[in-house]
Amino acid sequence: MIIGTGAETAAIDATSKAGGYKDKLDEDLNAFLTLLVTQLQNQDPLDPMDATEFTSQLVQFASVEQQIYQNANLEKLLEVQQQAQVSNLVNYLGTTVEVAGDLMPLVDGYALSTYTLDSKAAKVTLTVLDEDGKTVFTQAGESEGGYHEFEWDGVDKNGIDLPDGAYRLQVDAYDRDGEVIDVKQTIFGHVTGAGSEQGAVSLFLSDILVPLDKVLSVKETPAKTEQ
């Protein structure tokens, strides 16, 4: 493409979205210039073409190209920002975080989750589901409105120790009229890793991947006590 300078052309990563748009613009411009040259070569010397129209077209190409360069710069800024975020994620390693959600990690036979009831319930049932959606444990929950914790030792309804992994806590709460009560849930987990994929920065809680924007609190992981 002849509109941009060599420095500008080198500034765009060919593998980026902006690079793809630039390649398409180059193709369109080359086709336009080929057509323009052909028309100029075959025009009537006594009735030459009006330069206004193709000049306007070139101005439009230049405008689009400038937008592509601006987008390329934004992509680079976002990439730098994501790299900085990933670097900062190192500070999360080894900590315990509270995350909005219901998928809890069972590690060394221990899992901790919370649920908050909008109002007092007549009945609350806590159900733990495995990765296949199968019920492995169930018990009655606290019915008072407000915040409650649920600690699980990984023992299923048959008294068998289940393997570490991801389990889902389902909280069903109903009032006296049988109407569903809204429930907010969080889980706690030990941060074992971090990363960024497609612009999303996430933490690993064992095998569970959680977006960073779901993290509600961070605290130092308590040392294990000697048995």
KOLVEX-78175 format. One line per 5 residues: number of its first residue (from 1); their letters; for each residue x, y, z of C-alpha. Coordinates in pm, 1 decimal. Layout:
BEGIN
NUM> A> X,Y,Z; ...;
This chain:
BEGIN
1> MIIGT> 0.0,0.0,0.0; 141.9,339.6,-92.7; -50.6,569.0,141.7; 128.0,481.9,466.4; 497.4,522.8,538.9;
6> GAETA> 735.2,232.3,583.8; 758.0,296.0,957.7; 380.5,278.7,994.8; 362.5,-40.9,792.8; 622.4,-209.0,1014.1;
11> AIDAT> 430.2,-107.1,1325.4; 138.3,-339.7,1251.4; 162.8,-703.6,1352.5; 49.6,-911.6,1054.7; -108.1,-1168.7,1290.2;
16> SKAGG> -324.1,-910.8,1470.7; -676.6,-807.3,1380.0; -545.6,-473.0,1257.2; -293.7,-659.2,1039.6; -576.0,-857.5,880.5;
21> YKDKL> -772.5,-541.6,810.0; -464.6,-377.2,659.2; -407.0,-670.8,424.2; -766.3,-640.7,303.3; -727.5,-264.6,259.6;
26> DEDLN> -408.7,-318.8,58.2; -592.6,-556.3,-173.5; -880.0,-311.9,-221.6; -644.0,-20.3,-284.9; -435.5,-214.0,-535.3;
31> AFLTL> -750.2,-313.8,-721.8; -868.3,47.0,-720.6; -532.9,177.8,-848.8; -521.9,-85.3,-1123.0; -869.1,15.6,-1236.0;
36> LVTQL> -778.2,385.3,-1214.9; -464.1,342.0,-1426.8; -660.3,146.2,-1684.6; -925.1,418.8,-1701.8; -661.1,690.4,-1737.2;
41> QNQDP> -486.8,502.2,-2014.6; -810.0,461.0,-2205.7; -972.0,799.6,-2143.7; -1063.9,1035.8,-2422.3; -793.0,1307.4,-2434.0;
46> LDPMD> -1059.7,1555.1,-2548.8; -1284.0,1465.6,-2251.9; -1052.8,1371.9,-1961.4; -1185.0,1216.5,-1641.8; -1285.2,1438.3,-1350.1;
51> ATEFT> -1016.8,1393.7,-1085.0; -1256.1,1481.5,-801.4; -1407.3,1133.7,-767.7; -1088.8,925.6,-754.8; -921.8,1185.8,-530.9;
56> SQLVQ> -1213.2,1143.9,-289.9; -1165.1,765.9,-303.6; -795.4,799.2,-216.4; -882.4,1024.4,77.3; -1123.5,757.9,202.9;
61> FASVE> -855.4,489.5,175.0; -616.0,711.1,370.3; -880.1,766.8,639.8; -945.5,393.3,676.2; -573.5,322.2,692.2;
66> QQIYQ> -532.4,578.2,972.1; -809.4,407.1,1169.8; -634.8,72.9,1124.7; -311.3,215.2,1266.5; -504.1,358.2,1560.1;
71> NANLE> -661.4,16.9,1624.4; -317.5,-145.7,1602.5; -187.3,92.3,1868.4; -485.9,13.3,2091.8; -420.9,-358.8,2049.5;
76> KLLEV> -59.9,-307.6,2158.6; -168.8,-104.0,2461.1; -413.9,-377.1,2562.6; -144.5,-639.9,2519.7; 94.9,-445.7,2741.7;
81> QQQAQ> -181.1,-399.2,2999.5; -259.5,-773.1,2999.0; 109.0,-857.6,3040.0; 124.7,-622.0,3338.0; -184.0,-787.0,3486.4;
86> VSNLV> -32.2,-1132.7,3446.3; 286.1,-1010.7,3617.9; 77.9,-879.5,3906.3; -96.7,-1216.2,3934.2; 222.9,-1360.1,4080.6;
91> NYLGT> 120.0,-1189.0,4404.5; -188.8,-1411.9,4419.1; 7.5,-1738.1,4412.2; -19.7,-1922.6,4741.7; -300.1,-1703.4,4874.7;
96> TVEVA> -658.1,-1801.4,4948.8; -925.9,-1612.7,4757.9; -1300.5,-1582.3,4792.3; -1476.3,-1601.3,4455.0; -1836.0,-1540.6,4353.3;
101> GDLMP> -1977.6,-1871.0,4231.9; -2078.9,-2222.6,4334.4; -1798.1,-2441.8,4192.8; -1574.6,-2528.1,4488.4; -1240.1,-2708.7,4494.1;
106> LVDGY> -1201.8,-3005.7,4725.7; -835.7,-3020.1,4833.8; -698.6,-3267.9,5086.8; -1051.2,-3356.5,5189.8; -1162.2,-3000.1,5261.0;
111> ALSTY> -1387.0,-2751.0,5081.4; -1532.1,-2421.8,5200.9; -1826.1,-2237.3,5050.9; -2073.2,-1972.3,5165.4; -2430.9,-1881.4,5087.8;
116> TLDSK> -2633.4,-1572.4,5173.2; -3012.8,-1581.3,5190.4; -3205.1,-1266.8,5105.0; -3460.1,-1353.0,5374.7; -3547.4,-1622.6,5626.8;
121> AAKVT> -3637.6,-1953.1,5464.8; -3874.5,-2227.9,5566.6; -3652.6,-2491.1,5407.3; -3292.9,-2495.4,5281.4; -3128.2,-2794.2,5116.8;
126> LTVLD> -2757.3,-2812.4,5040.0; -2659.3,-3052.5,4763.0; -2306.7,-3130.8,4647.7; -2273.1,-3243.4,4286.0; -1970.8,-3396.1,4117.9;
131> EDGKT> -1833.7,-3297.1,3775.9; -2090.9,-3521.4,3606.8; -2379.9,-3351.8,3788.1; -2437.9,-3653.4,4013.6; -2549.7,-3589.4,4372.2;
136> VFTQA> -2281.8,-3709.6,4613.5; -2389.0,-3540.8,4936.8; -2691.0,-3357.5,5075.0; -2796.3,-3203.2,5405.3; -3030.9,-2941.3,5547.4;
141> GESEG> -2894.3,-2587.9,5551.3; -2924.5,-2294.2,5787.6; -3252.8,-2113.2,5725.2; -3195.7,-1773.6,5887.3; -3159.4,-1484.8,5649.9;
146> GYHEF> -2804.1,-1366.7,5590.4; -2457.6,-1520.3,5562.4; -2377.5,-1887.7,5624.4; -2069.3,-2106.2,5575.1; -2062.1,-2463.1,5449.9;
151> EWDGV> -1758.5,-2680.1,5522.4; -1736.2,-3018.7,5354.7; -1489.4,-3296.7,5431.3; -1529.0,-3471.4,5096.6; -1721.6,-3766.1,5242.6;
156> DKNGI> -2021.0,-3867.7,5030.4; -2367.1,-3977.3,5142.3; -2241.3,-4336.4,5177.9; -1948.9,-4239.7,5401.5; -1688.6,-4281.4,5127.3;
161> DLPDG> -1400.8,-4034.8,5090.2; -1422.2,-3874.4,4746.9; -1117.2,-3770.2,4543.7; -1002.8,-3410.1,4531.4; -1146.2,-3208.2,4245.0;
166> AYRLQ> -1421.0,-2966.0,4149.3; -1763.4,-2999.8,4308.9; -2070.0,-2779.1,4280.0; -2274.1,-2667.7,4579.3; -2641.8,-2625.9,4497.2;
171> VDAYD> -2845.6,-2427.9,4750.6; -3224.4,-2459.9,4728.7; -3411.6,-2220.6,4958.5; -3789.8,-2174.7,4985.3; -4018.9,-1960.9,5197.2;
176> RDGEV> -4339.9,-2076.6,5369.6; -4536.4,-2031.3,5048.2; -4295.7,-2248.3,4852.7; -4149.1,-1952.6,4667.9; -3781.3,-1960.5,4580.7;
181> IDVKQ> -3556.0,-1733.2,4787.8; -3262.9,-1568.3,4611.9; -2924.3,-1702.1,4718.4; -2578.1,-1553.3,4665.0; -2286.4,-1797.3,4679.7;
186> TIFGH> -1909.4,-1778.5,4710.7; -1631.0,-2034.7,4732.9; -1282.3,-2029.0,4881.8; -977.3,-2174.0,4713.8; -597.5,-2181.8,4722.4;
191> VTGAG> -443.5,-2008.7,4418.9; -210.1,-2249.6,4239.8; -162.8,-2064.6,3910.0; -261.5,-1770.3,3691.6; -273.8,-1676.8,3326.1;
196> SEQGA> -432.7,-1478.8,3045.6; -618.4,-1611.8,2742.2; -799.3,-1406.0,2476.9; -780.5,-1097.5,2695.5; -928.4,-1265.9,3003.8;
201> VSLFL> -708.3,-1277.9,3314.0; -782.4,-1577.8,3537.1; -664.9,-1765.5,3845.5; -637.5,-2140.2,3895.4; -782.2,-2284.1,4214.5;
206> SDILV> -644.1,-2634.3,4166.5; -828.9,-2743.8,3849.5; -1088.2,-2464.7,3864.5; -1029.2,-2160.3,3643.6; -1191.7,-1840.7,3772.8;
211> PLDKV> -1192.1,-1492.2,3613.7; -1004.1,-1233.6,3813.9; -1308.4,-1004.9,3821.7; -1495.8,-1271.3,4023.1; -1249.5,-1247.2,4312.4;
216> LSVKE> -1409.8,-1081.4,4615.7; -1131.9,-1104.0,4873.9; -775.1,-1226.5,4918.9; -607.5,-1349.8,5236.0; -295.1,-1534.6,5338.7;
221> TPAKT> -338.0,-1909.6,5334.9; -321.8,-2038.8,5692.2; -36.7,-2277.7,5767.5; -132.4,-2641.3,5813.0; -133.5,-2752.1,6172.2;
226> EQ> 59.5,-3060.8,6278.8; -163.7,-3356.9,6351.7;
